[in-house]
Amino acid sequence: MKKPITYLVLFIVLLSSLSYGQEFQKNNYSDLFIENCIREVFQDKANELVFNESSRRLNAIQDLFKNRLEIVLYKQDYEGKKVIKLSSIGLSTRYNNQLKRDENFNPSTFNPLKYKLDIFPNNTVLYRVDNADYIIIIKPSRNK
């Protein structure tokens, strides 16, 4: 009689731990990572254009990374929705003409500032990473 109850308890614990890990995936970008992304794109203009006290760019970029950017595995939920291929988006080479597309996509090192993504959309925008099973989601700013 104890074995079925033990198996049931183990099953419930296993199921709850698996579902917890799937529901609460959050991007935890450090301030140092965000700064490195900014410096990669803005190069020697980063201090003047982003880290300048009168610039609002730093707050907007931090908001993007910490609150509005998600990178998730592609699911059937995205079928039929407008999804833009990342390969169709140009690079932001205005301040760094040496930028290159990522050859191998890694969600933990992806720099969205390298690409001309719509980072201030009115509605949620979805980008599909070519040759990978990832979707980049950019949500609208709540501070408009």
C-alpha positions, -999 to 999 in steps of 0.1 A, spaced: 0 0 0 29 24 7 45 19 -28 16 35 -48 16 65 -25 54 68 -27 53 67 -65 25 92 -66 44 117 -44 75 112 -64 56 118 -96 40 150 -83 74 163 -71 90 155 -104 62 171 -124 61 203 -104 99 207 -106 98 203 -144 69 227 -149 85 253 -126 117 254 -147 97 259 -179 74 287 -167 99 310 -151 126 314 -177 139 349 -174 168 366 -191 192 379 -165 215 402 -183 241 418 -161 249 455 -163 284 445 -175 270 424 -204 247 453 -214 276 477 -213 297 454 -235 269 452 -260 266 489 -261 304 494 -265 304 468 -293 279 487 -313 287 523 -305 324 519 -301 342 553 -293 308 571 -294 294 550 -265 303 575 -238 290 605 -258 258 589 -270 248 564 -244 266 568 -211 263 606 -212 241 618 -182 218 638 -205 212 608 -228 181 587 -223 195 558 -244 210 540 -215 177 537 -196 160 526 -229 186 500 -236 185 486 -201 147 485 -202 150 465 -235 174 439 -220 158 436 -186 121 439 -193 111 436 -230 135 412 -246 129 374 -245 147 346 -264 127 314 -264 126 281 -281 103 280 -311 70 264 -303 39 256 -324 22 286 -307 41 308 -332 26 291 -363 5 316 -383 19 346 -365 40 372 -383 76 362 -377 105 381 -393 136 362 -402 167 376 -385 187 372 -417 164 398 -433 174 425 -408 205 446 -414 233 453 -391 237 486 -371 270 496 -386 267 534 -382 293 535 -354 310 502 -360 314 491 -396 332 460 -385 301 443 -370 294 408 -383 264 386 -380 265 358 -354 277 326 -371 264 305 -343 234 317 -323 238 317 -285 209 332 -266 230 341 -236 255 361 -257 232 375 -283 235 413 -288 203 426 -302 218 461 -306 239 448 -335 208 444 -356 184 469 -368 156 454 -348 125 474 -339 133 480 -303 104 504 -297 75 485 -313 39 494 -308 30 457 -306 51 426 -298 75 417 -326 88 382 -333 121 374 -350 131 339 -360 167 330 -358 177 313 -391 190 277 -388 181 276 -351 150 269 -331 149 303 -314 124 332 -314 135 367 -303 106 385 -288 106 423 -283 77 437 -264 64 473 -265 77 497 -239 53 506 -211 70 540 -207 55 555 -239 
